[in-house]
Amino acid sequence: MKKRISIGCLLGFIFSLLGWIAIPVMQVLVEGPHAVIPARQSYLIDIGIALVEIVALILSIVGVVTASRKRLKLRGLGIAGIAISAALFFIFGSVLLLISLGFHESPPTGTTVS
């Protein structure tokens, strides 16, 4: 009898990778030489990436639990999806914390701000 695969683990892993792919792409679209998306709307991108990562985390956890109970394949991808999503949440949370504490880009030294 063939082992079936866990769709939740597979989808959770794919969605967790989407966040890591979307961040550099969206940064180019917002800050690139030919910016497509206005900078004042870039927070919507951050919210979208966070929502995708939440979905990835939930799918991965449900997939790992289901794969363990039913002895399905691809449990390792579910665990990887949990780790990737958690890492991205940690990075996002750290950046938001630093921004809220007042750490942000400062003008280059030697320039005056008027």
N, C-alpha and C positions, 0 to 999 in steps of 0.2 A: 504494500500500500504506500502510495506516494505521500510525502508530507506536504501539507498546504502551506501557503505563505500568509503572513500577517499583513493585511492591507494597511492597518493602522500604523504599524511600524514603518512601512515603506513611505506612506504619505507624510507621516510626522518627520521623517528624515528629509524628504524632498522639501517640505515647507520650511524646515529649519535652515536649509541651504539657501532658500530664496532670500532670506534676510541678509545673509552675507553677500549675496550677489547684488541685491537691490541697493545697498548702501553706497558703493562706489558709483554705480550707474546714476543714481539720483543726485549724488554730489556733482557729477559732471553736468547733469541737466540743469541744476540750480546755479552752480558757480562757474561753469565752463565759459569759454570765450564767446560762445553763442548760446547763452542761457535761454532755455525753453520755458522753464517754470520760474515765476517771480519769487524772489527770496522771501517775501513776506508770507508766502503760502507754503514754505518748506516744512513748517511744523506739521502739516497734514501728512507729509511723507513719513515723518517720524512716527506719527500715530499709526499709519498704515503698516509700517514695518513691525511695530510693537504688536499690533493685532495679529499679524501673520505669525509672529513668533509665539504668541499665546496659543493660537490654534495648533501650531507645531508641537508645542509642549504637551498640550492636552492629548493630541492624537498619539504622540509617542508614548505617553504614560499608559493610556488605554490599550495601545497596541502591545506594549511589553507585558502588561497584566494578562491580556487575552492570550498572547503567545505562550506565556508560562503555563496558564491553565490548560490550554488545548494542545500544547506541544507543537506549535507552529514554527515555521522557519522565519528568518529575518529578525529575530529578537535582538541581535546585535545592532542592527540599524536603528531600532527603536531606542536602545540605550545611547547610541551616538546622537540621535535626534534630541534626546533629553540633554545631553552634555553640550551640544552646540547651542541650543536655545538658552540654556542656563548661562553659558558664557556670554552670549549676546546681551541677555538681560543684565548681567553684571557690568558689562562695558557701558551699556546705555544708562544704567543707574549711576555709575561712577561719574559719567560725563554730566548728567543732569545735576548731581550733587555738587560737583565742582562749579558748574555754571551758577547754581543758586547761591553758592558761597562767595561768588564774586570773581572767580577765576574765569577770565575770558580773554579773547585776543586783544592785545594792546597794540598801539601804533608802533611802528619800527622806531628804534632810538635815533635821535637826531632830527626827528620831524616834529613840527609843531601842529597842534590841533587847534583849529580856530572855531 
